[in-house]
Amino acid sequence: MTDAPVSALTLPAMTDFLLRRRSTKIKNLSAPGPDAAQMAAILKAAARVPDHGKMVPWRFIVMTGEARARAGEMLRAAFLTEDPDAAPAKLDLESERFLRAPAVVAVVSSIKEGKTPEWEQILSAGAACFNLCLAANSMGFASTWLTEWYAYNPAFAKAMGLEGKERFAGFIYLGTATENPEERERPEMEKVVRYL
């Protein structure tokens, strides 16, 4: 790691990386995923986000290996709160959601009491999600940031240990891409940029 100021690291390759960054479809994620050391570095980078007041208004729940299946059983139970008459095949499908990638990180928005507005804390959690994706991508891993129904299910939140105002900012699925993601239509910049 270099001690050079960040401004000295703004290389054309970094800009090119950001201009080409793309989420990978979840069906195109496979093993290998990050190992323990890589995951630690990814999470450390994810934590380097704007955080007004040093509130640390987010936390991470990492699911790899058998933990994905255990969390899947929580999904099965939570889905029954959404659809008590769900067919067994549907419950099996829901319980396998975290098995779609070798690693899944739940990013929890964890609002703290203090002077920093709640909205700024939520934005910081969103930044942590995206930094997590960028860090994984920079190591050659593919990423997908999803929410889906379980991000909003109170029973699943409780089973995963969320408390008070905590909410899931997203679930970051990490693995190796089986094919390069296709480019998609991007906004016309003249429609979303205004110079005063």
C-alpha positions as CSV (number, residue, x, y, z in Angstrom):
1,M,0.0,0.0,0.0
2,T,1.3,3.4,-0.9
3,D,1.4,6.5,1.3
4,A,0.9,8.8,-1.7
5,P,-2.1,11.2,-1.4
6,V,-5.3,9.9,-3.0
7,S,-5.2,12.7,-5.5
8,A,-1.9,11.2,-6.9
9,L,-3.7,7.9,-7.5
10,T,-6.3,9.3,-10.0
11,L,-4.8,7.4,-12.9
12,P,-6.5,6.9,-16.3
13,A,-6.8,3.2,-15.5
14,M,-8.9,4.0,-12.4
15,T,-11.2,6.3,-14.4
16,D,-11.5,3.6,-17.1
17,F,-12.4,1.1,-14.4
18,L,-15.2,3.3,-13.1
19,L,-16.5,4.0,-16.5
20,R,-16.7,0.3,-17.4
21,R,-18.0,-1.0,-14.0
22,R,-21.0,-3.1,-14.3
23,S,-23.1,-5.4,-12.0
24,T,-23.0,-9.1,-12.9
25,K,-26.3,-11.0,-13.2
26,I,-26.7,-13.2,-10.3
27,K,-27.1,-16.3,-12.5
28,N,-23.6,-15.6,-13.8
29,L,-21.8,-15.7,-10.4
30,S,-19.9,-18.8,-9.4
31,A,-17.0,-19.9,-7.3
32,P,-14.4,-19.0,-6.3
33,G,-15.4,-16.1,-4.1
34,P,-13.1,-14.0,-1.9
35,D,-11.1,-15.9,0.7
36,A,-10.9,-14.7,4.3
37,A,-8.0,-12.3,3.7
38,Q,-9.6,-10.9,0.6
39,M,-13.0,-10.5,2.3
40,A,-11.3,-8.7,5.2
41,A,-9.7,-6.2,2.7
42,I,-13.0,-5.8,0.9
43,L,-14.8,-5.0,4.1
44,K,-12.1,-2.6,5.2
45,A,-12.5,-0.7,1.9
46,A,-16.3,-0.8,2.3
47,A,-15.9,1.0,5.6
48,R,-13.9,3.9,4.0
49,V,-16.9,6.0,3.1
50,P,-18.1,9.5,3.9
51,D,-19.4,9.3,7.5
52,H,-20.4,12.7,8.9
53,G,-19.8,12.7,12.6
54,K,-18.0,9.4,12.6
55,M,-21.3,7.7,13.4
56,V,-20.4,4.3,11.7
57,P,-24.1,4.0,10.7
58,W,-23.7,0.5,9.1
59,R,-22.5,-2.9,9.8
60,F,-21.8,-6.1,7.8
61,I,-23.1,-9.7,8.1
62,V,-20.9,-12.0,6.0
63,M,-22.3,-15.3,4.8
64,T,-20.0,-17.9,3.2
65,G,-20.0,-21.7,3.2
66,E,-22.7,-23.3,5.4
67,A,-23.7,-20.0,6.8
68,R,-25.5,-19.3,3.5
69,A,-27.7,-22.4,4.0
70,R,-28.4,-21.5,7.6
71,A,-29.5,-18.0,6.6
72,G,-31.6,-19.7,3.9
73,E,-33.6,-21.6,6.5
74,M,-34.3,-18.1,8.1
75,L,-35.5,-17.1,4.6
76,R,-37.8,-20.1,4.4
77,A,-39.4,-19.2,7.8
78,A,-39.7,-15.6,6.9
79,F,-41.3,-16.3,3.5
80,L,-44.1,-18.1,5.4
81,T,-44.9,-14.8,7.0
82,E,-45.3,-13.4,3.4
83,D,-47.2,-16.4,2.1
84,P,-48.5,-18.9,4.8
85,D,-49.8,-21.2,2.0
86,A,-46.6,-21.3,0.0
87,A,-45.9,-24.6,-1.7
88,P,-42.9,-26.7,-0.5
89,A,-41.2,-26.1,-3.9
90,K,-41.5,-22.4,-3.5
91,L,-40.1,-22.5,0.0
92,D,-37.1,-24.6,-1.2
93,L,-36.5,-22.0,-3.9
94,E,-36.6,-19.1,-1.4
95,S,-34.3,-20.9,1.0
96,E,-31.6,-21.3,-1.7
97,R,-31.3,-17.6,-2.5
98,F,-28.0,-17.1,-0.7
99,L,-26.6,-20.1,-2.4
100,R,-26.5,-18.3,-5.7
101,A,-23.1,-16.9,-5.0
102,P,-20.1,-18.1,-3.0
103,A,-20.3,-15.1,-0.6
104,V,-23.0,-12.7,0.4
105,V,-22.6,-9.7,2.6
106,A,-25.7,-8.1,4.2
107,V,-25.1,-4.4,4.7
108,V,-27.2,-3.1,7.6
109,S,-28.1,0.5,7.8
110,S,-27.7,1.2,11.5
111,I,-29.0,4.7,12.4
112,K,-27.3,6.2,15.5
113,E,-28.6,9.0,17.8
114,G,-26.7,12.2,17.4
115,K,-26.3,15.4,15.4
116,T,-25.8,13.7,12.1
117,P,-29.1,13.7,10.2
118,E,-30.7,10.3,9.6
119,W,-30.7,10.8,5.8
120,E,-26.9,11.3,5.8
121,Q,-26.4,8.1,7.8
122,I,-28.5,6.2,5.3
123,L,-26.5,7.6,2.4
124,S,-23.3,6.5,4.2
125,A,-24.7,2.9,4.3
126,G,-25.4,3.1,0.6
127,A,-21.9,4.3,0.0
128,A,-20.6,1.3,2.0
129,C,-22.6,-1.0,-0.3
130,F,-21.0,0.5,-3.4
131,N,-17.5,0.6,-2.0
132,L,-17.9,-3.1,-1.1
133,C,-18.8,-3.8,-4.8
134,L,-15.9,-1.6,-6.1
135,A,-13.4,-3.3,-3.8
136,A,-14.5,-6.7,-4.8
137,N,-14.4,-5.7,-8.5
138,S,-10.9,-4.3,-8.1
139,M,-9.7,-7.8,-6.9
140,G,-11.3,-9.4,-10.0
141,F,-14.5,-10.6,-8.4
142,A,-17.9,-9.9,-9.8
143,S,-20.7,-8.3,-7.6
144,T,-24.4,-7.8,-7.5
145,W,-26.2,-5.5,-5.1
146,L,-29.7,-6.8,-4.5
147,T,-32.5,-6.2,-2.0
148,E,-35.5,-8.4,-3.0
149,W,-38.4,-9.1,-0.6
150,Y,-36.3,-10.3,2.3
151,A,-34.7,-6.9,2.7
152,Y,-38.1,-5.6,3.9
153,N,-39.4,-8.6,5.8
154,P,-39.6,-7.9,9.6
155,A,-39.3,-11.6,10.5
156,F,-36.1,-12.0,8.5
157,A,-34.7,-8.8,10.0
158,K,-35.4,-10.1,13.5
159,A,-33.9,-13.5,12.7
160,M,-30.7,-11.8,11.4
161,G,-30.4,-9.8,14.6
162,L,-31.5,-6.3,13.4
163,E,-32.7,-4.1,16.1
164,G,-34.4,-0.7,16.4
165,K,-34.1,1.4,13.3
166,E,-31.8,-1.0,11.6
167,R,-32.7,-1.9,8.0
168,F,-31.0,-3.9,5.2
169,A,-29.3,-1.5,2.8
170,G,-28.7,-4.4,0.5
171,F,-27.2,-7.8,0.0
172,I,-24.0,-7.9,-2.0
173,Y,-23.5,-11.1,-3.8
174,L,-19.8,-11.9,-4.6
175,G,-18.2,-14.5,-6.8
176,T,-16.4,-15.0,-10.1
177,A,-18.3,-14.1,-13.3
178,T,-19.0,-16.9,-15.7
179,E,-19.4,-14.4,-18.5
180,N,-18.7,-10.7,-18.9
181,P,-21.7,-8.5,-18.1
182,E,-23.3,-6.9,-21.1
183,E,-23.4,-3.1,-21.3
184,R,-26.8,-1.5,-20.7
185,E,-28.3,1.8,-21.7
186,R,-27.0,4.6,-19.6
187,P,-28.5,8.0,-18.9
188,E,-28.0,10.9,-21.4
189,M,-25.8,13.1,-19.4
190,E,-27.3,16.3,-20.7
191,K,-30.6,15.2,-19.2
192,V,-29.2,14.7,-15.7
193,V,-26.5,17.3,-15.4
194,R,-27.1,21.0,-14.9
195,Y,-24.3,23.6,-14.4
196,L,-25.1,26.8,-12.5
